[in-house]
Amino acid sequence: MQSRLYWVVILFVAFSSCALLQSAKPKASLLQESLPETFSEELEQLEKDGFELKDYWYPDQDGLAPHLVTLLEKEVDLVGRVSEFRIYRSDAQGTELLRRDVFERRALSFHELNNSDVNGDGLREIVIWKGCSGTAWSCQQVRVYQVQGSRSIHLTEPISGSLFPKSLVDLDQDGSLEVIAVETRWESYEYLPHVIAPSVEEIFAWRNGSYQRANSDYPDFYQSRISELESAIDQTENPYDYLGNSVRLLLNYVRMGQPTQGWEEFERLLQTERASIVETEVWQSIKDPIWEDFKAVIDNEPAE
């Protein structure tokens, strides 16, 4: 009986040790085993450089040569977590690194639309999420890439400055997805809390080989946003919410291509007679500065 118990204990310890060794094995090595030998040297070097291979994709991206798309992470002194997005390509001449994008304190993941033709041009795109913790409007971004031969192209790169791509939606049901970008210009606007800061979305459609601004071509999108804001304005008794949503309403009219109607509605809203709002200290202190600021915005708004 003691002998049998002894061997049971020995086997349990042996299996437990194997399990621990497997779980401790670097993720890059585990993934390497499931990849063709084509990119084994690159993966080995990444592991030596201290990267963790969070995810990968092994597509025949352009029908000409195999590619390896990697999402990587490593800890860097004085910086913290650094993520990298890389595209490798292999052909008869060898393996080359087509793209290396580096992001500090951002996490990367493949988008659900990855490996699909999002713009209707006949090629499958690489689609990833770039995210971070926090409530900043720019925290969650979608990025679209394409490989053509020995070139990698960041298709959403022209959507820049204070605009951040946040989603892909086929607004007109034509098989080509539009990019919805959020305008962050007024995210830290001094007169309104972050939660109700002036925000508006912009629409970019795929035309003539690139994503181009196309707001006024999608009036139904903005009319839907305007209806939602009108309902919120009618129901609120909070002066911050009232003023913030009034500005958002104005901005949606502007993006829809109707700035005059938007300003008339904005003026009407700021001349409200709702005592529960206009008699507050908040209303008295910030209504006029908001009025002046966004009158200047409308006066200087460039044509689409």
Helices and strands as residue ranges (DSSP letters): H 2-24, H 27-33, G 37-39, H 40-48, E 52-57, E 67-76, E 80-91, E 94-104, E 107-110, E 126-131, E 141-148, E 151-154, E 163-169, E 178-183, G 194-196, E 200-207, E 210-213, G 215-217, H 219-235, H 239-255, H 259-270, H 275-278, H 281-299
